[in-house]
Structures are given as structure tokens and as C-alpha cells.
Amino acid sequence: MFRLGLFQVSLVFLLDQVHAFGVKEPVSALLQKHVSDIARLKEETQAIVGSIDSAPYNNDVFYLRYCVDEKGMEELKENLNWRMGEGKTICDAAVSAFEKATSGDAKWDNEPVRSGAPSAGNINTYITPSQCLTTSSSAGDLVYCIRAGLIDDVSLMSSVSTEEMVDFFLYCKEMNALVANDRSLEMDKLLYVITANDLGGLKLIGGDATFRKALSDASKQANKLYPALNGPTLLLNLPRLLSALVKLFTPLFPPEVNARLKFERGPLSKVDELMDISYGGKDRDAFLKDIDNLCY
């Protein structure tokens, strides 16, 4: 289990049945299926970055996601240019923390991940495992559990700039990608990231606009940098007023989308502390059952 401070806010609706997300073929079969394309992507990567003997380039799942998402050489080059340029410090920090987190006797040591994050000294005061926790589903996919209402974004953004916040979010995304790729090889299954936004207690008025801008900017970049990584996004326990407003606009959606809209108030609503859904936690079994029912 690992815990990252990534909080994504977007008005993405929970679909009634999210059964079809992801690729179901074994990773070993997918790697063989796309062996020629992966070889070309690796050759281009080596030409740009030099050695590909370390993460993320030494894991073929990194390239496989481009094939699965039908992305090509140009998208890869754009990614690599970011990784060798403005994103280099972020990616280097994530790789270093990942190696430390997986080097000990325990399967995962989260402390290097938290302490190695950009601006960790300031951000970790406000974003803790009580607000944001990442665990695994029963199927192996990563699950972000995010409690927006518990983040003091006003105080947080008084201690960091918008750019520093963006870097922090992208570091978290890079860490998730490293973990998902590594475990995909272990499990012979392409793993994704499910985002569970627990919106209970969310403030409908107020908050810090620069925090929301950092989230938006990071999300836009991440969508390009991490193909075939995002699974479903779940909106859980919406405040009743917000739920009513959203439902007011659902007739404006296309019929095929509107027919699948569903709002859930149950999952996480009785969980007092997010750590209780981590491995060994008293609420983990119930949480896994809820995720299974919603996503698989």
C-alpha cells in the first residue's frame, strides 16, 4: 500500500456500470502483439535520453501503454522532451523515491515517497494520508481515495506557488505510473488508476482559486504524459445541494451518456479515517466490495 497526495477535482460522473475499462489481455500477450512497435519506441527513446537501463525506460509497459492507447512516435517524443527538460527534476525525484520505497524488506516504504516529493516540507503539512490515500483494488488496479473537504487549500497555497503545486501533482502521477507499470509486469495484467473522489463535506463556496488552477494545469499535462493509465473516476457522497444541481443539468447530456449517470452516497461514507481502508484496516473489506461493485 502506498499513499500519495494527489487530489484531482473534475466533474466526472460515476457511470452505472464501468465494466469495460482497460485491456483484458495478459501483458505478456500484449508485449508480444506489439513487439515491433515497442522496439521502435525503445530505439527512439534511447536516441533521445541515452541509456534506457533504468526506470521508467527499462520497463516495456512504459512503451506498451502508447501502443494500447494508439499513441505514436510524436507523442512519445513530446513526453521524452518534457522528461529531459522541465520535467526532469520531477521524474528523477520520483524514480529515486520509488527505488528507495521498494528496496527494503517491506514490500513498500512510503516515507521516501512523501519526503522526496517537490516542496514536501510545505505540502505534506496539508496533504496527508487522512486526505489522500492510494491503495489497490481486489483486481490489482491502483485506487486514489481523495477527501477534498479535508484539504485546507487556502493555507496550503499560502506556502507554495501554483507552479510548485503543479510539480507536486505531476510527481504523484509519475509515482503512480512507476508503480502501475512495475506491478503490471508482476501480475501479467495491465493495471490502471481508479480515482475515488469522496466529496462528503466539500465546501460549495470558497477555497483557493490557485489550488484549483494547479489541479487543472497538472491534469492537462498528465493526460498527455501518461497514456492508457487512467481508469474510472468515481464521484462519491456529493453534498445534496450539489447533487441536485448536477442532476438538474443531466437532461442536457446526450441520451447515451445520461442513461448511464449514477450518483453514489454509500462508499467511504462510514469510513472515519482513510488509513482504515489500507491493508489490514478494519474497513478495507467493505471498501473493496464497494469498488468491485462499481468498477468491475
Residue pairs with C-beta under 8 A, 6 or more apart in sequence:
1 108
1 110
1 134
1 135
1 136
1 278
1 279
2 101
2 108
2 110
2 113
2 134
2 135
2 175
2 179
3 110
3 113
3 114
3 129
3 132
3 133
3 134
3 278
4 113
4 132
4 134
4 144
4 172
4 175
4 176
5 114
5 117
5 123
5 124
5 127
5 128
5 131
5 132
5 168
5 172
6 132
6 134
6 144
6 146
6 169
6 172
6 173
6 176
7 127
7 131
7 132
7 146
7 148
7 151
7 215
8 144
8 146
8 195
8 197
8 215
8 219
8 233
9 148
9 197
9 212
9 215
10 219
10 233
11 235
11 246
12 233
12 235
13 235
13 246
13 261
13 262
13 263
14 232
14 233
14 234
14 235
14 236
14 261
14 262
14 263
14 264
14 294
15 232
15 260
15 261
15 262
16 260
16 261
16 262
17 260
18 231
18 232
18 294
18 295
19 295
19 296
21 192
21 231
21 232
21 295
22 141
22 190
22 192
22 231
23 30
23 68
23 190
23 228
25 33
25 190
26 188
26 189
27 61
27 64
27 184
27 185
27 187
27 188
27 189
27 190
28 188
30 64
30 67
30 68
30 190
31 38
31 60
31 64
34 64
34 67
34 68
37 63
37 66
37 67
38 60
38 63
38 64
38 67
40 73
41 63
41 66
41 67
41 73
41 76
42 52
42 57
42 60
42 63
44 73
44 76
44 77
44 80
45 52
45 57
45 63
45 76
45 80
46 52
46 57
48 77
48 80
48 81
48 84
49 57
49 80
49 83
49 84
51 57
52 58
54 95
55 95
55 98
55 99
55 178
55 182
56 62
56 91
56 95
56 177
56 178
56 181
59 181
59 182
59 185
60 185
61 180
61 181
61 184
61 185
61 190
62 177
62 181
63 76
64 190
64 228
65 71
65 181
65 190
65 226
65 227
65 228
65 229
66 72
66 75
66 76
66 227
66 228
68 190
68 227
68 228
69 227
69 228
71 227
75 224
75 227
78 224
79 224
79 225
82 221
82 225
83 91
87 170
87 225
89 118
89 167
90 118
90 167
90 170
90 171
90 174
91 174
93 116
93 117
93 118
93 171
94 116
94 171
94 174
94 175
94 178
95 178
96 112
96 116
97 112
97 113
97 115
97 116
97 117
97 175
98 113
98 175
98 178
98 179
100 109
100 112
100 116
101 108
101 109
101 110
101 111
101 112
101 113
102 108
102 109
102 182
103 109
113 175
114 120
114 124
115 124
117 123
117 124
117 168
117 171
117 172
118 164
118 167
118 168
118 171
119 160
119 164
119 165
119 167
119 168
122 156
122 159
122 160
122 164
123 156
123 159
123 160
123 164
123 165
123 168
125 156
125 159
126 151
126 152
126 153
126 155
126 156
126 159
127 151
127 156
129 274
129 275
130 147
130 150
130 273
130 274
130 275
131 146
131 147
131 150
131 151
131 274
132 144
132 145
132 146
132 147
132 151
132 274
133 144
133 145
133 274
133 275
133 277
133 278
134 142
134 143
134 144
134 145
134 176
135 142
135 143
135 145
135 277
135 278
135 279
135 284
136 142
136 143
137 143
137 194
137 288
137 291
137 292
137 295
137 296
138 288
138 291
138 292
139 292
139 296
140 183
140 187
140 189
140 191
141 191
141 192
141 193
141 194
141 231
141 295
142 176
142 179
142 180
142 191
142 192
142 193
142 194
143 193
143 194
143 195
143 196
143 291
144 176
144 193
144 194
144 195
144 196
145 196
145 198
145 268
145 274
145 277
146 195
146 196
146 197
146 198
147 198
147 200
147 201
147 268
147 274
148 197
148 198
148 199
148 202
149 199
149 200
149 201
149 202
149 203
150 201
153 207
153 208
153 211
153 212
154 206
154 207
154 208
156 165
156 208
156 211
157 165
157 208
157 210
157 211
157 214
160 168
162 210
162 213
162 214
162 217
165 210
165 211
165 214
165 218
166 214
166 217
166 218
166 221
169 214
169 215
169 218
169 219
169 222
170 218
170 221
170 222
170 225
173 218
173 222
173 225
173 226
176 193
176 229
177 226
177 229
180 191
180 192
180 193
180 229
183 191
184 190
184 191
190 228
192 228
192 229
192 230
192 231
193 229
193 230
193 231
194 231
194 232
194 233
194 234
194 291
194 295
195 230
195 231
195 232
195 233
195 234
196 234
196 236
196 267
196 268
196 291
197 233
197 234
197 235
197 236
198 236
198 237
198 267
198 268
198 269
199 235
199 236
199 237
199 238
199 239
199 242
200 236
200 237
200 239
200 268
200 269
201 239
202 238
202 239
202 242
204 239
204 241
204 242
223 230
231 295
232 294
232 295
234 264
234 267
234 294
234 295
235 263
235 264
236 264
236 265
236 266
236 267
236 268
236 269
237 264
237 265
237 266
237 267
237 268
237 269
238 246
238 263
238 265
243 263
246 263
247 263
250 258
250 261
251 258
253 261
264 294
266 290
267 287
267 290
267 291
267 294
268 277
268 287
268 290
270 283
271 277
271 283
271 287
275 281
276 282
276 283
276 284
277 283
277 284
277 287
278 284
